[in-house]
Amino acid sequence: MFQPVKRKACGAKKINQPLTGNDFPLPAGFPSFMKLPIATSTEGLDACFVGVPMDNGTGYKPGARFAPREMRAESAIIRPCNPDTGAQPFTSLSVADIGDVPVNLFNVAKSCENIRESFNKIVKDGCVPLVMGGDHTITYPILQALGKKYGPLGVIYVDAHSDCAVSVAGERLTHSTSLRRAIEENFVDCKRVVQIGQRGTRVNVDPYQYEKDLGFRMIPAVDCWYKSLAPLMVEIREQMGTGPVYMSFCIDALDPAYAPGTGFPEIGGLTTIQAMEIIRGCKGLNMVGFEMDEVTPVYDSSGVTSATAGKLLYEMLCVVPSVKYAEK
């Protein structure tokens, strides 16, 4: 039998269901995210998984262009329900994998233009994108599209780096400048920006003055060592309020012991448990989009980095507004 499409009736609409090993062999079939149906548009969707296979904005190790493919492959083992939290996203949300944005791997500016135009279409009817990058350059055109739709966004930026450089080697469109470009165009509500996980050597001892002057809350990795981040997320939920919020999660926020497959590894990072606390702590916020970046599969032959990134994307799906939760 060929790969089936599984749907479940929910009121007047039929909701796509991921295929599990009970429906089809896990290593077989089309490698869509969680083996969800593949859609050609966001019509009728509440949320979508979408790849942005661009890495020509990176300044060190390339290879993140292959991350969406690998995250999809590793996501085959993710099941639909979250027993820890009670989240049941596939009982209330219509979700599909809509494929990849057509980036231009020979031209960063053209790639950004293609990404912006694609996301204008993705979010126009309120679909919540769950993005598989790609290097962190992609944040800028995505914030352009979401900022145009929703107005200035609160941003939860989980990354070893702040990505607020003026330029790198004279170039203004790079993975180190993406957030600054979006700020300059007023797509970001600077009083509702939190950066978590920054660390590593820098060219000066106070590298975050620009961010502090704008009013960002900066939570370097060293302030996260040896502790739960659940209390922090209570404060962040209060800071974000009811306005639209975007999460940008760079896999290098995690310590390379947990995610070695990245192009800019920095020791002393977050744990996977802390990453889950951050994402789960977004429940109740007006989340309008999520993004997972800088997975570079070639540097992790085990596939654990891509698998971890995929599972964190599933955790993000679980905090999309209107997800139903079972009583615990």
Secondary structure as GFF3:
##gff-version 3
##sequence-region A 1 328
A	DSSP	beta_strand	6	10	.	.	.	ID=ss1
A	DSSP	beta_strand	13	17	.	.	.	ID=ss2
A	DSSP	three_ten_helix	33	35	.	.	.	ID=ss3
A	DSSP	beta_strand	47	52	.	.	.	ID=ss4
A	DSSP	three_ten_helix	64	66	.	.	.	ID=ss5
A	DSSP	alpha_helix	67	74	.	.	.	ID=ss6
A	DSSP	three_ten_helix	75	77	.	.	.	ID=ss7
A	DSSP	beta_strand	87	88	.	.	.	ID=ss8
A	DSSP	three_ten_helix	89	91	.	.	.	ID=ss9
A	DSSP	beta_strand	95	100	.	.	.	ID=ss10
A	DSSP	alpha_helix	108	123	.	.	.	ID=ss11
A	DSSP	beta_strand	128	133	.	.	.	ID=ss12
A	DSSP	three_ten_helix	136	138	.	.	.	ID=ss13
A	DSSP	alpha_helix	139	150	.	.	.	ID=ss14
A	DSSP	beta_strand	153	158	.	.	.	ID=ss15
A	DSSP	alpha_helix	178	184	.	.	.	ID=ss16
A	DSSP	beta_strand	188	196	.	.	.	ID=ss17
A	DSSP	alpha_helix	209	214	.	.	.	ID=ss18
A	DSSP	beta_strand	217	219	.	.	.	ID=ss19
A	DSSP	three_ten_helix	221	224	.	.	.	ID=ss20
A	DSSP	alpha_helix	230	240	.	.	.	ID=ss21
A	DSSP	beta_strand	244	250	.	.	.	ID=ss22
A	DSSP	three_ten_helix	251	253	.	.	.	ID=ss23
A	DSSP	alpha_helix	272	280	.	.	.	ID=ss24
A	DSSP	beta_strand	286	293	.	.	.	ID=ss25
A	DSSP	three_ten_helix	297	299	.	.	.	ID=ss26
A	DSSP	alpha_helix	304	317	.	.	.	ID=ss27
A	DSSP	beta_strand	324	325	.	.	.	ID=ss28
###
